[in-house]
Amino acid sequence: MILEMKVPSPGESIKEVEIATWLVKDGDYVEKDQAIAEVDSDKATLELPAEASGVITLKAEEGDAVAVGAVVCLIDTAAAKPSGSAPAPVAEAPKAEEKKVATPAAAPAPAATYAAQAPSPAARKILEEKNIQPSDIVGTGKDGRITKEDAVNAVASMGTPTGGNRGAERVKLSMLRRKVAERLVAAKNDTAMLTTFNEVNMTPINNLRNEYKDAFKAKHGGVSLGFMSFFTKAVTRALQLYPDVNSMIDGDYKVAYDFCDISIAVSGPKGLMVPVVRNAENLTFRGIEAEIKRLAIKARDGQITVDDMTGGTFTITNGGVFGSMLSTPIINPPQSGIL
């Protein structure tokens, strides 16, 4: 039986995902629930598990954008699981033969290269004046011909003070990173942002943490007492004192919330993620630290979901862990503020 595997919906508003990485190859035998691919949406990277055991046939390439509900692979559930003792020498023999046949065919290459690099008259004049060999230049003209522009660029490059590597790599951004970039630019363009810096004496907090952190960790099963719980509790109290900051603008209306869902920026292998600590105003120090740890582990392991990052009424980001003294973070729309 051939099972068609379709892209599941990662969230209500998501209509398309991108195949970030195939974790298996075409023709591999996969087990039910085995992770076979990582797919990017504009909100998160999710793993795609196999719906059945069998031999897989891939129907999409890495980097392809596919609609939710589209078929991305087929699984032949009737295929037998391989024993794992497949004979390899048969596959190696043709490769050896190919090498033997290909070696003599490469001999005429130097003559072809010389012809391809023959400079145009204008290019030849420039190269002769500057004593540059045509063989040192890769032509961009038809059939590799060296153009006047190639010669001019070669002369300019000779003036480079160092002979260091000047290579470049072009890598396609994931759908998630593209969406993050779009949202940051939109937030910068569409919001009237004001940044203010205030100096706070953290010595009492630091002393309190040093005094109780060991007892806290022992009492709460390995949950550490960090600074984020202090920051979060301070934010929830401030938002309750100044509810306009815990509000959002929706067209001609202001939407005020009677709860504090705090978005906490955490760094993961896919970049910066902003999962949400729900009803942080009702959580204890232990509850906040445990929830931040749980979400940070999910982000680190690539298991963060759209639901984990949806919503949020205010954001906290701690650039100090990267060594910065002052920073101007961009507001997480449609929120009104970020600490």
C-alpha positions as CSV (number, residue, x, y, z in Angstrom):
1,M,0.0,0.0,0.0
2,I,1.3,3.5,-0.9
3,L,0.7,6.1,1.8
4,E,0.6,9.7,0.7
5,M,2.1,12.0,3.4
6,K,0.7,15.5,3.3
7,V,1.9,18.7,5.0
8,P,0.0,19.1,8.3
9,S,-1.2,22.5,9.3
10,P,1.3,24.1,11.8
11,G,-1.2,26.8,12.7
12,E,-4.5,28.5,11.8
13,S,-3.1,31.3,9.7
14,I,-0.3,29.3,8.0
15,K,-1.0,28.3,4.4
16,E,2.5,27.4,3.2
17,V,5.7,25.8,4.6
18,E,9.2,25.3,3.3
19,I,11.2,22.0,3.3
20,A,14.2,23.1,5.3
21,T,16.0,19.7,5.6
22,W,15.3,16.1,4.6
23,L,16.5,13.9,7.4
24,V,16.2,10.8,5.2
25,K,17.2,10.0,1.6
26,D,15.0,8.9,-1.3
27,G,14.5,5.1,-1.0
28,D,15.4,4.8,2.7
29,Y,13.3,2.6,5.0
30,V,11.7,4.7,7.7
31,E,10.0,3.7,10.9
32,K,6.6,5.0,12.1
33,D,7.0,8.3,14.0
34,Q,10.6,8.7,12.9
35,A,11.5,12.4,12.1
36,I,11.9,12.5,8.3
37,A,12.1,16.3,7.6
38,E,12.3,19.7,9.2
39,V,9.8,22.2,7.8
40,D,9.9,25.9,8.2
41,S,6.8,28.1,8.6
42,D,6.9,31.8,9.1
43,K,6.6,31.3,12.8
44,A,8.6,28.1,13.7
45,T,10.6,25.1,12.5
46,L,8.8,21.8,13.1
47,E,9.7,18.2,12.6
48,L,7.7,16.0,10.2
49,P,7.2,12.5,11.6
50,A,6.6,9.4,9.4
51,E,3.0,8.3,9.5
52,A,3.9,4.7,8.9
53,S,6.8,2.3,8.4
54,G,8.1,1.6,4.9
55,V,10.3,2.8,2.0
56,I,10.0,6.5,1.4
57,T,9.9,8.3,-2.0
58,L,10.5,12.1,-1.7
59,K,8.2,14.4,-3.7
60,A,9.8,17.7,-2.8
61,E,13.3,19.2,-2.7
62,E,15.0,21.0,0.1
63,G,14.1,24.7,-0.2
64,D,10.7,24.0,-1.9
65,A,7.7,26.0,-0.7
66,V,4.7,23.6,-0.4
67,A,1.1,24.3,0.5
68,V,-0.4,22.9,3.6
69,G,-2.1,19.7,2.6
70,A,0.2,19.0,-0.3
71,V,1.9,15.6,-0.8
72,V,5.6,15.8,0.1
73,C,6.5,12.1,0.1
74,L,5.1,8.6,-0.4
75,I,5.7,5.6,1.9
76,D,5.4,2.1,0.6
77,T,4.1,0.3,3.7
78,A,4.2,-3.1,2.0
79,A,8.0,-2.9,1.5
80,A,10.0,-5.2,3.7
81,K,12.5,-3.8,6.2
82,P,16.1,-4.4,4.9
83,S,18.3,-6.8,6.8
84,G,21.1,-4.3,6.8
85,S,23.6,-6.5,5.0
86,A,23.4,-5.0,1.5
87,P,26.4,-5.9,-0.7
88,A,28.4,-2.8,-1.5
89,P,31.1,-4.0,-3.9
90,V,28.6,-4.2,-6.9
91,A,28.0,-0.5,-6.7
92,E,31.7,0.3,-6.4
93,A,32.7,-1.4,-9.6
94,P,31.1,1.0,-12.1
95,K,32.7,4.0,-10.3
96,A,36.1,2.5,-10.9
97,E,35.4,1.9,-14.5
98,E,34.1,5.4,-15.0
99,K,37.4,6.8,-13.6
100,K,39.4,4.7,-16.0
101,V,37.4,5.8,-19.0
102,A,37.3,9.5,-18.0
103,T,41.0,9.9,-17.4
104,P,42.2,10.0,-21.0
105,A,39.3,12.1,-22.1
106,A,40.5,15.0,-20.0
107,A,43.7,15.4,-22.0
108,P,42.5,18.0,-24.6
109,A,41.3,20.4,-21.9
110,P,44.4,22.7,-21.9
111,A,43.9,23.6,-25.5
112,A,40.2,24.2,-25.0
113,T,40.9,26.4,-21.9
114,Y,43.4,28.5,-23.9
115,A,40.9,29.1,-26.7
116,A,38.2,30.0,-24.3
117,Q,40.4,32.5,-22.5
118,A,41.5,34.3,-25.7
119,P,41.0,38.0,-24.9
120,S,39.3,40.5,-27.1
121,P,41.6,43.0,-28.9
122,A,40.7,45.8,-26.4
123,A,41.2,43.4,-23.4
124,R,44.5,42.2,-24.9
125,K,45.9,45.8,-25.1
126,I,45.0,46.5,-21.4
127,L,46.5,43.2,-20.3
128,E,49.8,43.7,-22.2
129,E,50.1,47.3,-20.8
130,K,49.8,45.9,-17.3
131,N,51.8,42.7,-18.0
132,I,49.0,40.5,-16.9
133,Q,48.7,36.9,-18.3
134,P,45.4,36.0,-19.9
135,S,45.7,32.6,-18.2
136,D,45.3,34.3,-14.8
137,I,41.8,35.6,-15.7
138,V,38.5,33.8,-16.0
139,G,36.5,35.3,-18.9
140,T,32.8,36.2,-18.6
141,G,32.2,36.6,-22.3
142,K,30.8,34.1,-24.7
143,D,32.5,30.7,-24.4
144,G,34.7,32.1,-21.6
145,R,36.2,34.9,-23.8
146,I,38.0,37.7,-21.8
147,T,36.2,41.0,-22.3
148,K,37.4,44.5,-21.8
149,E,35.5,44.7,-18.5
150,D,37.2,41.5,-17.3
151,A,40.6,43.1,-18.1
152,V,39.7,46.3,-16.3
153,N,38.5,44.4,-13.3
154,A,41.7,42.3,-13.3
155,V,43.8,45.5,-13.3
156,A,41.8,46.9,-10.4
157,S,42.2,43.7,-8.4
158,M,45.9,43.8,-8.8
159,G,45.9,46.9,-6.6
160,T,44.4,45.0,-3.7
161,P,46.9,45.3,-0.8
162,T,46.5,41.7,0.3
163,G,46.1,38.4,-1.4
164,G,43.6,37.1,1.1
165,N,40.5,35.1,0.4
166,R,37.7,37.2,-1.2
167,G,35.1,34.5,-1.6
168,A,31.4,34.8,-0.9
169,E,28.7,32.3,0.0
170,R,25.0,32.8,-1.0
171,V,22.7,30.9,1.3
172,K,18.9,31.0,1.1
173,L,17.3,32.1,4.3
174,S,14.7,29.9,5.9
175,M,11.0,30.9,5.7
176,L,11.2,31.7,9.5
177,R,14.2,34.0,9.2
178,R,12.7,35.8,6.2
179,K,9.5,36.3,8.1
180,V,11.4,37.6,11.2
181,A,13.3,40.0,9.0
182,E,10.0,41.3,7.4
183,R,8.4,41.7,10.8
184,L,11.4,43.6,12.2
185,V,11.5,46.0,9.2
186,A,7.7,46.5,9.3
187,A,7.8,47.2,13.1
188,K,10.6,49.7,12.5
189,N,8.7,51.5,9.8
190,D,5.2,51.3,11.2
191,T,5.7,52.1,14.9
192,A,6.6,55.4,16.6
193,M,9.3,53.9,18.8
194,L,11.0,55.6,21.8
195,T,13.9,54.2,23.7
196,T,14.7,55.3,27.2
197,F,17.6,54.1,29.5
198,N,17.3,54.0,33.3
199,E,20.0,53.0,35.7
200,V,18.9,50.6,38.4
201,N,20.9,49.5,41.5
202,M,20.8,45.7,41.2
203,T,23.0,45.1,44.2
204,P,20.1,44.1,46.6
205,I,18.7,41.7,44.0
206,N,22.2,40.2,43.4
207,N,22.7,39.8,47.2
208,L,19.3,38.2,47.6
209,R,19.9,35.8,44.8
210,N,23.4,34.8,46.1
211,E,21.9,34.2,49.5
212,Y,19.1,32.0,48.4
213,K,20.0,30.4,45.1
214,D,21.4,27.2,46.6
215,A,18.5,26.6,48.9
216,F,16.1,27.6,46.0
217,K,17.6,25.0,43.7
218,A,17.6,22.3,46.3
219,K,14.0,23.0,47.3
220,H,12.6,23.2,43.7
221,G,14.2,20.1,42.1
222,G,17.1,21.6,40.3
223,V,15.3,24.8,39.1
224,S,17.8,27.7,39.3
225,L,17.1,31.1,40.6
226,G,18.1,33.5,37.8
227,F,17.6,37.2,37.1
228,M,14.8,36.7,34.6
229,S,12.2,35.8,37.3
230,F,13.0,39.1,39.1
231,F,12.7,41.0,35.8
232,T,9.4,39.2,34.9
233,K,7.8,39.8,38.3
234,A,8.8,43.5,38.2
235,V,7.3,43.8,34.7
236,T,4.0,42.2,35.6
237,R,3.6,44.5,38.6
238,A,4.5,47.5,36.4
239,L,2.0,46.5,33.7
240,Q,-0.8,46.2,36.4
241,L,0.1,49.7,37.6
242,Y,0.2,51.1,34.0
243,P,-2.3,49.1,32.0
244,D,-1.9,51.2,28.8
245,V,1.5,49.6,28.3
246,N,-0.3,46.2,28.5
247,S,-2.5,47.2,25.6
248,M,-2.5,47.0,21.8
249,I,-3.9,49.2,19.1
250,D,-6.4,47.5,16.8
251,G,-7.5,50.0,14.1
252,D,-9.5,52.7,15.9
253,Y,-9.6,50.7,19.2
254,K,-7.3,50.1,22.1
255,V,-7.4,46.5,23.4
256,A,-6.5,46.3,27.1
257,Y,-5.7,43.0,28.7
258,D,-6.3,42.0,32.3
259,F,-3.6,39.3,32.1
260,C,0.2,39.5,31.5
261,D,1.5,37.1,28.9
262,I,5.2,37.9,28.8
263,S,7.2,37.1,25.7
264,I,10.8,36.0,26.6
265,A,13.4,36.3,23.9
266,V,15.7,33.1,23.9
267,S,18.5,32.2,21.5
268,G,18.4,28.9,19.7
269,P,20.1,27.2,16.8
270,K,17.5,28.7,14.4
271,G,18.1,32.2,15.7
272,L,16.2,34.3,18.2
273,M,12.8,32.9,19.3
274,V,10.2,34.6,21.5
275,P,8.1,32.1,23.3
276,V,5.4,33.3,25.7
277,V,5.0,32.7,29.5
278,R,1.2,32.7,30.0
279,N,-0.4,34.5,33.0
280,A,3.0,35.4,34.4
281,E,1.3,37.6,37.0
282,N,0.0,34.5,38.7
283,L,3.3,32.6,38.7
284,T,5.8,32.3,41.5
285,F,9.5,32.7,41.1
286,R,9.8,29.0,40.8
287,G,7.0,28.9,38.2
288,I,8.6,31.5,36.1
289,E,12.0,30.0,36.1
290,A,10.7,26.5,35.3
291,E,8.6,27.8,32.4
292,I,11.4,29.8,30.9
293,K,13.7,26.8,31.2
294,R,11.1,24.5,29.5
295,L,10.6,26.9,26.6
296,A,14.4,27.6,26.2
297,I,15.0,23.8,26.0
298,K,12.3,23.5,23.3
299,A,13.8,26.3,21.3
300,R,17.3,24.8,21.6
301,D,16.1,21.4,20.5
302,G,14.1,22.8,17.6
303,Q,10.8,21.7,19.2
304,I,9.3,25.1,19.7
305,T,5.8,25.4,18.2
306,V,3.6,28.2,16.8
307,D,1.4,28.1,19.8
308,D,4.4,28.6,22.1
309,M,5.1,31.9,20.4
310,T,1.6,33.2,19.6
311,G,0.2,36.1,21.6
312,G,2.1,37.9,24.3
313,T,1.3,41.3,25.7
314,F,4.8,42.5,26.5
315,T,8.4,41.3,25.7
316,I,11.6,41.0,27.7
317,T,14.9,40.6,26.0
318,N,18.2,40.3,27.8
319,G,21.1,41.5,25.6
320,G,23.4,41.6,28.6
321,V,24.1,37.9,28.3
322,F,25.9,38.7,25.0
323,G,28.0,41.4,26.7
324,S,26.1,44.5,25.6
325,M,25.8,47.4,28.0
326,L,22.9,49.3,26.3
327,S,20.6,48.2,23.4
328,T,17.6,49.4,21.5
329,P,15.4,46.3,20.8
330,I,12.6,46.5,18.3
331,I,9.1,46.2,19.5
332,N,7.4,42.9,19.0
333,P,4.2,43.9,17.1
334,P,1.4,44.4,17.9
335,Q,2.7,44.9,21.5
336,S,3.3,48.4,22.9
337,G,6.6,47.9,24.7
338,I,9.7,45.8,25.2
339,L,12.2,45.8,28.1
